[in-house]
Amino acid sequence: MGTNYSKPTTSINDASNLRNRVPFESFRVPFVDLQEATNNFDDKFLIGVGIFGKVYRGVLRDGTKVALKRRKPESPQGFEEFRTEIEILSHCSHPHLVSLIGYCDERNEMILIYDYMENGNLSKRLYGSDLCLPTMSWEQRLEICIGAARGLHYLHNSAVIHRDVKSTNILLDENFVAKITDFGISKTMPEFDQTHLSTMVQGSIGYIDPEYFIRRQLTKKSDVYSFGVVLFEVLCARPAISRSHMISLAEWAVETQKMGQLEQIVDPTIVAKIRPESLRMFGETAVKCLASSSENRPSMGDVLWKLEYALHLQEPIIQDNPE
């Protein structure tokens, strides 16, 4: 992690001078270099906006393409989220997690620096502003889901609960490889045999595990529930919540699956190209992720296996129609 001009450090600070509170080493990038990389944070380089702040694309002096997440002053998220992101990505490294290059904490700034993902986030590719681009095939979508599941499975094996799994937090690189991002509100299980964390509810509307919402007990299965919503987003090319009617995709998809009518809500651009056995396996897996009780949900490892099998069931179509 880091660039060829980054300086190693053992602390970060914020406006309250919280230096020496972060027990890990990372890399600090000078603010002036980030100004240069983004033409002083020109809006022409803006690629996204979230709760933490604005995200810009840029190019560092050594030619590295980066995405910069810069905290906005009014953000409800602050130093704790900034520190958590750096801590987790300093200790967790996986092909399906976004790579943190460094950070900047000068001039009361909080800026996180990541590898740039050429194809943006999954949400935009499914039903957002990138719809002018070619439609992703069913095989591509399955590969993306499998990649994201591998990333989450790795996190869970590392005792990390993401806590905000959603399609906007799954990024796609130039080869459409899925990368999990945004770890600001993630939680680490301090004890090896710990089953849950009692904590205030955080997450995104439409993705929050209802059991976690009621009991205030966060588990790995809370991530599984959220991922189940993502699976139906991928299948249907619809958002988790319909803003016009406030309809929950999770509830609607589960009811449709129970009635045996899942094919009726599949993205019409791919429905004719999905092998029935693959659709059945995928739909059953997504519904199990959305079980009301966490005990009835599969582990992320089980979800990963079922998704890989759904892709295997699609392979005869790939062989018959290689184009």
C-alpha positions as CSV (number, residue, x, y, z in Angstrom):
1,M,0.0,0.0,0.0
2,G,1.3,3.5,-0.8
3,T,3.0,5.3,-3.7
4,N,6.6,5.9,-4.4
5,Y,6.5,9.3,-2.7
6,S,4.3,8.5,0.2
7,K,5.7,8.9,3.7
8,P,5.1,6.2,6.3
9,T,3.6,7.3,9.5
10,T,2.1,5.7,12.7
11,S,-0.7,8.2,13.3
12,I,-3.4,10.3,11.8
13,N,-5.1,13.4,13.1
14,D,-8.3,15.4,12.6
15,A,-9.5,18.8,13.6
16,S,-9.3,17.9,17.2
17,N,-5.6,16.9,16.9
18,L,-6.3,13.2,17.5
19,R,-2.7,12.3,16.8
20,N,-1.2,9.0,18.2
21,R,-4.6,7.4,18.6
22,V,-4.4,5.0,15.7
23,P,-2.3,1.9,16.4
24,F,-1.2,1.0,12.9
25,E,1.1,2.2,10.1
26,S,-0.2,3.6,6.9
27,F,0.9,6.0,4.2
28,R,0.2,9.7,4.2
29,V,0.0,11.6,0.8
30,P,0.6,15.4,0.8
31,F,-2.5,17.5,0.3
32,V,-0.8,19.5,-2.5
33,D,-0.3,16.3,-4.5
34,L,-4.1,15.5,-4.3
35,Q,-4.9,19.1,-5.4
36,E,-2.6,18.5,-8.4
37,A,-4.1,15.1,-9.1
38,T,-7.7,16.6,-9.3
39,N,-7.0,20.1,-10.6
40,N,-7.8,21.5,-7.1
41,F,-10.8,19.2,-6.8
42,D,-12.4,20.4,-9.9
43,D,-16.1,19.3,-10.3
44,K,-15.1,17.9,-13.7
45,F,-13.3,15.2,-11.8
46,L,-16.3,14.4,-9.6
47,I,-17.5,10.8,-9.9
48,G,-19.8,10.4,-6.9
49,V,-21.2,11.7,-3.7
50,G,-21.9,9.8,-0.5
51,I,-22.6,10.4,3.2
52,F,-18.9,10.8,4.0
53,G,-18.3,13.3,1.1
54,K,-17.5,13.7,-2.6
55,V,-15.5,11.2,-4.6
56,Y,-13.1,12.4,-7.3
57,R,-11.0,10.7,-9.9
58,G,-7.4,11.8,-10.3
59,V,-3.9,10.8,-11.4
60,L,-1.0,10.9,-9.0
61,R,2.5,12.1,-10.0
62,D,3.7,8.6,-10.6
63,G,0.8,8.0,-13.0
64,T,-1.4,6.0,-10.7
65,K,-5.1,6.4,-11.4
66,V,-6.9,7.0,-8.1
67,A,-10.3,7.7,-6.6
68,L,-10.3,10.3,-3.7
69,K,-13.0,10.3,-1.1
70,R,-12.9,13.7,0.6
71,R,-15.0,14.3,3.7
72,K,-17.4,17.2,3.5
73,P,-17.6,19.4,6.6
74,E,-21.2,18.7,7.3
75,S,-20.9,14.9,7.1
76,P,-22.3,13.0,10.1
77,Q,-19.3,10.7,9.6
78,G,-16.0,11.8,10.9
79,F,-12.7,10.6,12.4
80,E,-14.1,7.3,13.7
81,E,-15.2,6.2,10.2
82,F,-12.0,7.6,8.7
83,R,-9.9,5.6,11.1
84,T,-12.0,2.4,10.7
85,E,-11.6,2.5,6.9
86,I,-7.9,2.7,7.2
87,E,-7.6,0.1,9.9
88,I,-9.6,-2.5,8.0
89,L,-8.0,-2.0,4.6
90,S,-4.6,-1.9,6.3
91,H,-5.1,-5.4,7.7
92,C,-7.3,-6.9,5.0
93,S,-6.1,-7.6,1.5
94,H,-8.1,-9.5,-1.1
95,P,-8.6,-9.4,-4.9
96,H,-12.3,-8.6,-4.3
97,L,-11.7,-5.7,-1.8
98,V,-10.9,-2.2,-3.1
99,S,-7.2,-1.3,-2.4
100,L,-6.4,1.7,-0.2
101,I,-3.4,3.5,-1.5
102,G,-3.2,6.1,1.3
103,Y,-4.8,9.0,3.1
104,C,-4.4,12.7,3.7
105,D,-5.1,14.4,7.0
106,E,-3.5,17.8,6.5
107,R,-5.4,21.1,7.0
108,N,-8.2,19.4,8.9
109,E,-8.9,17.3,5.8
110,M,-9.9,13.6,5.8
111,I,-9.2,12.1,2.4
112,L,-9.0,8.5,1.5
113,I,-7.2,7.4,-1.6
114,Y,-8.1,4.2,-3.5
115,D,-7.3,2.5,-6.8
116,Y,-9.6,3.9,-9.5
117,M,-12.3,1.5,-10.7
118,E,-12.9,2.1,-14.4
119,N,-16.5,0.8,-14.5
120,G,-17.9,2.6,-11.5
121,N,-20.3,1.0,-9.1
122,L,-22.7,-1.9,-9.7
123,S,-25.8,0.2,-9.2
124,K,-25.0,2.6,-12.0
125,R,-24.3,-0.3,-14.4
126,L,-27.7,-1.9,-13.6
127,Y,-30.2,0.9,-13.5
128,G,-28.3,4.2,-13.1
129,S,-26.6,6.8,-15.3
130,D,-24.5,4.2,-17.2
131,L,-27.5,2.6,-19.0
132,C,-26.2,4.0,-22.3
133,L,-23.4,1.4,-22.0
134,P,-23.9,-2.2,-23.3
135,T,-26.1,-4.4,-21.1
136,M,-24.2,-6.8,-18.8
137,S,-24.8,-10.4,-19.7
138,W,-26.2,-12.9,-17.2
139,E,-22.7,-14.5,-17.1
140,Q,-21.1,-11.2,-16.3
141,R,-23.6,-10.5,-13.5
142,L,-23.0,-14.0,-12.0
143,E,-19.3,-13.4,-12.1
144,I,-19.8,-10.0,-10.3
145,C,-22.0,-11.6,-7.6
146,I,-19.4,-14.4,-7.1
147,G,-16.6,-11.9,-6.8
148,A,-18.5,-9.8,-4.3
149,A,-19.4,-13.0,-2.3
150,R,-15.8,-14.0,-2.2
151,G,-14.8,-10.6,-0.8
152,L,-17.5,-10.8,1.9
153,H,-16.6,-14.4,2.7
154,Y,-13.0,-13.3,3.2
155,L,-14.2,-10.4,5.5
156,H,-16.3,-12.8,7.6
157,N,-13.4,-15.2,8.0
158,S,-11.4,-12.2,9.1
159,A,-14.0,-11.4,11.8
160,V,-15.2,-8.3,10.0
161,I,-18.9,-7.4,9.4
162,H,-19.2,-4.9,6.5
163,R,-22.5,-3.5,7.8
164,D,-23.4,-1.6,4.6
165,V,-23.5,-4.1,1.8
166,K,-25.3,-2.6,-1.2
167,S,-24.8,-2.2,-5.0
168,T,-23.2,1.2,-4.8
169,N,-20.5,-0.3,-2.5
170,I,-19.6,-2.9,-5.1
171,L,-17.2,-1.4,-7.6
172,L,-16.1,-2.8,-11.0
173,D,-12.6,-2.5,-12.4
174,E,-11.7,-2.4,-16.1
175,N,-12.4,-6.1,-16.4
176,F,-15.7,-6.0,-14.4
177,V,-14.0,-7.7,-11.4
178,A,-16.1,-6.8,-8.3
179,K,-14.4,-5.0,-5.4
180,I,-16.1,-4.3,-2.1
181,T,-15.7,-0.8,-0.8
182,D,-16.7,1.7,2.0
183,F,-15.7,0.2,5.4
184,G,-16.4,3.3,7.5
185,I,-19.1,1.8,9.6
186,S,-17.8,-1.8,9.5
187,K,-17.3,-3.7,12.8
188,T,-14.7,-6.2,13.9
189,M,-15.7,-9.1,16.2
190,P,-13.2,-8.9,19.0
191,E,-13.7,-12.4,20.3
192,F,-13.1,-15.5,18.1
193,D,-16.3,-17.2,19.2
194,Q,-18.5,-14.1,19.5
195,T,-21.8,-14.5,17.6
196,H,-23.1,-10.9,17.5
197,L,-22.4,-7.3,18.4
198,S,-24.9,-5.1,20.3
199,T,-24.8,-1.8,18.5
200,M,-27.0,1.0,17.2
201,V,-28.5,0.3,13.8
202,Q,-26.6,1.7,10.8
203,G,-26.8,0.9,7.1
204,S,-28.9,1.9,4.1
205,I,-32.7,1.8,3.7
206,G,-33.8,-1.2,1.7
207,Y,-30.8,-3.3,2.7
208,I,-31.0,-3.4,6.6
209,D,-31.5,-6.8,8.1
210,P,-35.0,-6.6,9.9
211,E,-33.8,-8.8,12.7
212,Y,-30.8,-6.5,13.3
213,F,-33.2,-3.5,13.2
214,I,-35.4,-5.0,15.8
215,R,-32.9,-6.6,18.2
216,R,-29.9,-4.2,17.6
217,Q,-27.7,-7.3,17.4
218,L,-25.3,-7.2,14.4
219,T,-24.2,-10.5,13.0
220,K,-22.4,-11.8,9.8
221,K,-25.9,-12.9,8.7
222,S,-26.8,-9.2,8.6
223,D,-24.4,-8.9,5.7
224,V,-26.0,-12.0,4.1
225,Y,-29.4,-10.3,4.2
226,S,-28.1,-7.2,2.5
227,F,-26.3,-9.3,-0.1
228,G,-29.6,-11.0,-0.8
229,V,-31.1,-7.6,-1.8
230,V,-28.1,-7.0,-4.1
231,L,-28.7,-10.4,-5.8
232,F,-32.2,-9.4,-6.7
233,E,-31.0,-6.0,-7.9
234,V,-28.6,-7.8,-10.2
235,L,-31.4,-10.1,-11.4
236,C,-34.1,-7.5,-11.9
237,A,-32.1,-4.4,-12.6
238,R,-34.2,-2.5,-10.1
239,P,-33.2,-0.5,-7.0
240,A,-33.7,-1.8,-3.5
241,I,-36.4,0.7,-2.8
242,S,-38.7,2.2,-5.5
243,R,-38.5,5.9,-4.8
244,S,-41.8,6.6,-6.5
245,H,-43.8,4.0,-4.6
246,M,-41.5,3.1,-1.7
247,I,-41.8,-0.6,-2.6
248,S,-39.2,-3.0,-1.1
249,L,-37.5,-5.0,-3.8
250,A,-36.7,-7.7,-1.2
251,E,-40.4,-8.2,-0.1
252,W,-41.6,-8.1,-3.7
253,A,-39.0,-10.5,-5.0
254,V,-39.5,-13.0,-2.2
255,E,-43.3,-13.1,-2.8
256,T,-42.8,-13.5,-6.6
257,Q,-40.4,-16.4,-6.0
258,K,-42.8,-18.1,-3.7
259,M,-45.5,-17.9,-6.3
260,G,-43.2,-19.5,-8.9
261,Q,-43.2,-16.4,-11.1
262,L,-39.7,-15.1,-10.7
263,E,-39.0,-15.0,-14.4
264,Q,-41.7,-12.3,-14.7
265,I,-39.6,-9.8,-12.8
266,V,-36.2,-10.6,-14.4
267,D,-34.5,-7.8,-16.3
268,P,-36.1,-8.1,-19.7
269,T,-32.8,-7.6,-21.5
270,I,-31.5,-10.9,-20.2
271,V,-34.5,-13.0,-19.3
272,A,-34.5,-15.0,-22.5
273,K,-30.8,-15.8,-22.2
274,I,-30.9,-17.4,-18.7
275,R,-31.0,-21.1,-18.4
276,P,-34.0,-22.1,-16.2
277,E,-31.8,-24.2,-13.9
278,S,-29.4,-21.3,-13.3
279,L,-32.3,-18.9,-12.6
280,R,-33.8,-21.4,-10.1
281,M,-30.6,-21.9,-8.2
282,F,-29.9,-18.1,-8.1
283,G,-33.5,-17.3,-7.0
284,E,-33.6,-19.9,-4.3
285,T,-30.2,-18.6,-3.0
286,A,-31.3,-15.0,-2.9
287,V,-34.5,-15.9,-1.1
288,K,-32.7,-17.9,1.5
289,C,-30.4,-14.8,2.2
290,L,-33.6,-12.8,2.9
291,A,-35.0,-15.2,5.5
292,S,-36.5,-13.2,8.4
293,S,-34.5,-15.2,11.0
294,S,-30.7,-15.1,10.7
295,E,-30.6,-18.8,11.8
296,N,-32.3,-19.7,8.5
297,R,-29.9,-17.8,6.3
298,P,-26.9,-19.4,4.7
299,S,-23.4,-18.4,5.5
300,M,-21.5,-16.3,2.9
301,G,-19.5,-19.4,2.1
302,D,-22.7,-21.3,1.3
303,V,-23.9,-18.4,-0.8
304,L,-20.7,-18.4,-2.7
305,W,-20.9,-22.1,-3.5
306,K,-24.5,-21.8,-4.7
307,L,-23.6,-18.8,-7.0
308,E,-20.7,-20.7,-8.5
309,Y,-23.1,-23.6,-9.1
310,A,-25.6,-21.3,-10.8
311,L,-22.9,-20.2,-13.1
312,H,-22.0,-23.9,-13.8
313,L,-25.7,-24.5,-14.7
314,Q,-25.5,-21.7,-17.2
315,E,-22.4,-23.1,-18.9
316,P,-24.3,-25.3,-21.5
317,I,-25.8,-22.0,-22.9
318,I,-22.3,-20.5,-23.0
319,Q,-21.0,-23.6,-24.9
320,D,-23.9,-23.6,-27.4
321,N,-23.8,-19.9,-28.0
322,P,-20.2,-18.7,-27.5
323,E,-21.0,-15.2,-28.7
